[in-house]
């Protein structure tokens, strides 16, 4: 195994908290592989790059020679993790959980080394707990401590409902650490309470407590909110290569170094060089974004997929060539008005390029509207019907297209 200092350089890269760091150093100094735990509740069938951030860190642990245990929370998912929530999660059925778990593992193995990953299901030990065992576990925690947790504290002080079963969640997650004998547990930064609860329970049971390591929540493609399907700012692990590449290309320049560090397969020297280039102003964000997008596509779709997606991106956006597929509308939407012209304000709304005639006029005035690749002059809101026959493409910018048929 690598020297401890070299391991720590990899382990600490991109992390938010390691509690306590000195204990991690002592564990590494033993020179034996650590058992790294990540628990995931399969509440959704599809993963995105935000979900993959802790998986990427797990893969780094694997590459350093450590053992990883991926816990599929088919027991805890029946409660639902209350972390970061302002209301009780709707319950999932066992059938939903099992279906989601199957696709989760398939997608997670795109990041983790399947040969070096131990996969367990916490329902195997949680569902069989009897009343005496559950009461013994719960006696190790007190309500006052749990109410110190930020999300519970906020809901309590605001008079929002907290279901009693939600208090049990951190207890069960902590028990998972006892069962698998974790040396270190990973999670998002909103998971820190649960991870520390695992330390407390292991200590109470006479075990060497785990170290808690948290990763940041990945900012989505909008550059503001955390990546989430509900916000529409996500890059899905099962997105088609061209879509995945295009979404990564849409991130803000400021996010490029973070995405390199949290989402790519680059080594530490490369990541440090990128950070330094952004710090001294010598970075080329566009070039680095293209390289990043290709790296991520290769990771999830196989070597060479990134280059093909890059070529498709150039064909569609860089050279402004029309995409192979786009929404199609009958030529009849190009209605001729009393002046013998087609009013673009109405047409652009009809084909979904603009939401209103006012927005359509602004697009025209900004020079962003093209017919068959030719820009429409500002203030030219009425065009010759001869320009709008079957096969004509209408576009605004690089992403909004329509074809008349």
Residue, then its C-alpha position, 0 to 999 in steps of 0.5 A: x500500500x502507498x505511504x500514509x501521506x500519499x494515501x491521505x492526499x487522495x482520500x482528502x481530495x474533494x472532501x468536506x469533513x473527516x471526523x476525526x482526521x487523526x483517527x483515520x491516520x492511525x487506522x492507515x498506519x496499521x498497514x492493513x486494508x480498511x473497511x469503507x462503508x457507504x449506505x444508500x437507500x434505493x429511493x429512485x431507479x436512476x442515478x446522476x453525477x451527484x449520486x456518483x460523487x461518494x461512489x467515485x471516492x469509494x473507487x479511490x479507496x479501492x484503488x488504494x487497496x482498501x475494502x469497500x462495503x456498499x450497503x443497499x438500504x432495503x430496510x432503511x428505505x422503508x422509513x426514508x432518510x429524513x436528512x435535509x428534509x422539511x417533511x416526512x418522506x412518503x413511504x415506499x413499498x418493498x417492491x419499489x425498493x427492490x426494483x430500485x435497488x437492482x438498477x442502483x447496483x447496475x449503475x453503481x458498478x459503472x464506477x466501482x470495481x465489481x470484483x472488489x465490492x462487497x454488496x449487502x442489504x441491511x434488510x437482512x439484519x434489520x427486518x429480523x430485529x425483535x422488540x428486545x433488540x430494537x429497544x436495546x438499540x434505541x436505549x443508546x440514544x436520547x431524544x434531546x441529542x437527536x433534536x439537535x440535528x438541524x433538520x429535526x430542530x428546524x421542523x420542531x421549532x417551526x411546528x412542522x410534523x416529525x413522525x416518530x419513526x423518523x427518529x429511528x432512522x439514524x439508529x438503524x444506520x448506526x447499527x449498519x456500521x456495527x454489523x459490517x464493522x466499518x472503519x470509515x463511513x462515507x456520506x453527503x455532508x447532510x449525513x454527518x449526524x447519522x455518521x457520527x451516530x454510528x461512531x457513538x453506537x460502535x463505541x457504546x458496544x465496545x468497538x473501535x469507532x468508525x471515522x466519518x467522511x463527508x463529500x459535498x453535494x454536487x452543484x447542478x448544471x444551473x450553477x446554483x442548486x444541488x444536482x437533482x432531477x426535481x430541479x432539472x439540473x442533473x446529468x444522469x448516469x444513463x443519459x445517452x453519450x451526446x446528452x451527457x456530453x452536452x449537459x456537462x458542456x453547459x456547466x458554468x466555468x466556475x464549476x469546472x475545477x469542482x467537477x474535475x475533482x468530484x466527477x472525473x477519473x483524473x489523478x491528483x497531479x492533474x487535478x492540482x494543475x487544473x486548480x492552479x491554472x484557474x487560480x492564476x488565470x491561465x486556464x482555458x475553461x472551454x478546452x478543459x470543459x470539453x476534456x472533462x465532458x469526454x472523460x465523464x462520457x468515457x467513464x459511463x459509456x466506455x472508452x471512445x464514447x467521449x470522442x464520438x460525443x465530442x464530434x457529435x457536439x461539434x456537428x450540432x453546436x460548434x458548426x451549427x449543423x442541425x441535429x439529426x432529430x428535432x421536433x417536427x411540425x406541419x408546414x401549415x403552422x406557418x400561416x400567411x397573414x393579410x400582408x402575404x407574410x408569415x409572422x415569426x412571433x406566432x410561428x416561433x410560439x407554435x413550434x415551441x421555440x418561444x413562449x410568447x410573441x414578445x419573447x419571439x420578437x426579442x429573439x429576432x432582435x437579438x440575432x438569435x433566430x435562423x431559418x435554414x441556418x441563415x440569421x433573420x435580421x433584427x426587427x424582421x418579424x414578417x418573412x416570405x412564406x417561400x422560406x418556410x417549406x417542407x424540410x425547413x429548419x427554424x432555430x434559436x441559439x444552439x439548443x432550440x430547433x424545429x423542422x417543418x414537414 
